[in-house]
């Protein structure tokens, strides 16, 4: 099923300029929300404005800026939350993560489903393959769909995810990019957790972390 049959809405939000994404099947008007961050009212309003019915919340990882809105969206819609188990400790520590940044946050609701590498998730007629892409966090995952990859904070336009937070590892992150991202066609659109979209081909040719221009350590 081509990506043109999939409605994709990027919703930059909050003090971290995190990208929350709405993915919707144009025919059924069913949708999933990927990484609801700091502004759940924005996400819910956009779903309503577009006449979409939310089916699930998919999380790429458990860092504060990607999960702050989970509780409110789930309370409003009752949809299940999907998370890789290796990030459960991070997810449950949302109040502590918030405290590091001067934010007072309550614990999120327990995730309903565990994500696993190779798992296939469905949205209407569209299939998304879950790929475990650790390095930024232990349980970071990417969702590979029709001509797109939603990679959270693994790969950015001209950069990569930070690895100086608990559970981060630079070598592991590069391996995830090499084994998952760079095996995709150059035309694949990368929808990142922050910043503009890019493509695999552009990053393969110009990203200093992938071309060897950047020397770590």
Secondary structure, DSSP 8 states (H G I E B T S, - for coil): --GGGEEEEEEEETTTTEEEEEEEETTT-EEEEE---S-HHHHHHHHHHTT-EEEEEE-S---HHHHTTHHHHHHHH--EEEEEGGGHHHHHTHHHHHHHTT---------SEEE-TT-EEEETTEEEEEEE--SSSTT-EEEEETTEEEEETSEETTEE----STT--HHHHHHHHHHTGGGS-TT-EEEESBS--EEHHHHHHH-HHHHS-----
